[in-house]
C-alpha cells in the first residue's frame, strides 16, 4: 500500500454534520498532524483488509445497534482507523467518532483517511517519560468534551496490553462483575501476561466487548484497543 492509495480512498460524507463541543479541535494543532505519512503505519493499515479482521463484525453490530443520531463514540486504541472505516461505511446519520491512540504514526494514517470527514476526530496519548505513563484521555480531550461525555467506547484487539486494566475499565463504567469475571478467565487463558498490579491481573477483556455510559471519557492509560 502506498501513501497515494490512502489519499485516494473515497470520502465518507455524512448527510448531516456532527456537532463537536465548541472548544474541541477535531484535528489538534500538534506536530504529528503535519508529519509525512509513515510506511510503518501504512503497512499496519494494510492488515485491516485481512480476513482476520472479521473479528470486528460483532463489535460493529453492537456499535450500530447502540449509536443514535448525535451520539459520540470514542475508539480507544484506534490505530490507523480500521474500525472507524468500517463504521463510517455503515452510518449515514450524524455521529462523532474520536480516534485515540498512543502511536502518532498510526494516527497520521487515520488522519490521512478521514481528514475531511467532519464526524471523525483525533487525539494522541503521549508517553510521559518522567512519570512512566501514557497521558490519560482526560488530559487531551479538552473541557468541552469532558463536560459532554461519551455515549460509547470501543477498544478492539489491544486491550489485553493495558497495564492498569482494572482502573481503565472502571473509568469506562464497566462494573458488571459477572462479565468482568468471564473476561478475566479468557485473559488468563489466552493472552501473554504483561506487568501489572495485583488487582489488574484479576480482570481483563477479550478482543471484543461492549458497554455504554454517559460518564466523562476518562482513562488512566492506553495503547491501541473493545468496549463500546
N, C-alpha and C positions, 0 to 999 in steps of 0.2 A: 504494500500500500504506500502511496506517495502523499505528500502534502497537497498536491493538486487534487487527488481523489477525495480528500477530506473537504477541501473547499468547494468541490463541485457537487457535493451532496445537495439535494433539494431542500429548500427551506420548509418549515412546518408552520405555516401561519395559522394563528388562532382566529376563529371567526370574531371573537371579541377579546379586547385586551384584558390582561390580569392586572389588578391594581396592587402594586407593591407599596409598602408603607412609605410615607412621604420622604423620610430621610434615608431611605435604603437605596444604595447604588447597586443596580443589578450586576454591573461589571465594575469591580472595585478599581480604584486608581492605584495599582500596585505594579511593581516591576515585572512580575511573571506574566502579566497580561500582554506585555509588549515584546516578550522574547519570541524568537523563531520557534515554530513547532518542531519538537524533538523527535528523532526517528524512533527512539525507545518507546515514547508514548504512542506513536503510530503503530508500532509493532504490537503493542498490548491491545490497542483498539481493534486491530485486525482479528484478534482472538474472538471478539464479540460475534463474528459470523460463524464460529464453530458450533457444531451441533450440541456440544456440551452445555451451551448457554440456554438450551431448552429448559434447564432447571429454573430459569426465571419465570416461566409461564405461570406457575401457581401464584407467585408474588404479583405478577401483572394483573391476574384475575382479581386478587384481593384488593389491590390498589384501585382498579377501575370500579369495583363494587363499593369502595369506601368513599372516593372523592366525589364531591359535589361542586357545582359551579362556584367559583370564588374561594375554594379551599387552597391551602398551601401544603405541599409535600416537601419534606427535607430528605434528599437522598444522601445519607450519611456514609461516607466512604464511596463516593460516586465514581471514582476512577475517571475514565475518559467519556463517561456519559452513555455507557452501553444500555443501562436500564432506561435512562431518560429517552433515548432514541426510540425504544420500543413503546414507551408511554405516549410520547407526542404523536406517534403514528396512529394512536387509537383514541386520543382525546381531542374533540373539536370544541369543547366548551372552555371557558377561561379558568385555568388553574395555574398556580405558580409551582415551579419545581426548582428548589435550591440545591445545586450540586456542591457538596462539601467534601474535601479530600485533603490529605496531607502531602500529596505529590503535585508540585507545580507543573511537572511535565505532563501528567495525566490531565490535569485541569486545563492546561493550554490546548490540548486536543479537543476537549469538550467545548471550550470557548470558540474554537475554530468552527465547530459544527453548529453551535447554537447562538452565535453572536447576535444574530438578527431576529431571534425568536424571543419576543418580549415576555414569554412565560418562564424563561429559564434564567436563573441567577447563579452566581458562583462565589464561593468563599474558600480560601486556603487556610488550613490549620498549620501554623509554623511550629517547628521544634524549638522549644526554649531551652537552650543548652545549659544555662546555669541552674535552671530548675529541673532539668532532666524530665521534661514532659512536653506533650503537644499542647498547643492552645486549646482552650475549650471553645465550644460554639458560642457561648455567652460572650467571649472576648472578641469575636469577629463579626457577630451578627448585626450589632447596632441596636440602639434602644427601641426604635420603631418596630423592628421585627420581634424583639423580645417581648414588647408590650402586646403585640398581636398574637404571638404564639403560633405553633404549627398544628395543623389538623391531622397530619400523618407523618410517619418517619419510615424510610426504608433503609436497610443496611444489609446488602447482599454479598455473600461469598468472601467476606473477610472478617466478619465479626469474631471469629474464633481466634483472631490475632490480638484482640483488645486485652490490655493488661488489667485494668481496674474494671472488670466486667460487671460486678455487682453494682458499683457506683454508676457506671454508664447506663445500665439498663434501668436502674431506679430513677435516673434523671429523665428517662423516657416514659415513666409511669407504667412499666411492665411489672405489675405487682400480683400477677396470677401465680400463686405458689405451685400449683399442680403443673402448669405449663412450664415454669422455670425448672421444676424438678426433671421433667422429661428432657428439656434442653441440656441439663447438666449431665444426665446419663449418656446422651448422644455425644456430647463434647468429650467426655472422658473415654468413650469407646473409639471415636473416630479421629479426633484431632491431636496433633503433636502438642505436648504440653509446652506452655510458654511461662516465663517467670511471672508470678502474680502473688497477690496477698493470699492468706489462707482462706479468706472469705470468697475471693474471686474464683478459687478452684472449686467452689461448691455450686457454681451456677454457670450456665452457658446457653447457647442457642445454635440451632442448625443454620444452614445456609439460607433458609427462608422462614420467616416468622412475621406476624403482622399484628400491630396494635395501634389504636388511635388514641389521641389525647389532645386536650386543649391547653396543656401545660406549656410554659415557655420552653423553647428549644434549647435546653441546657444539656451539656455533656462534658464530662471531665477529660476525656481523651478519645482519640480515634485513629484509625488508619484508613484503609479503603473498604464498605460494608453492606439482615432484612428484618426490620420491624417497621410496619407501615401504619 
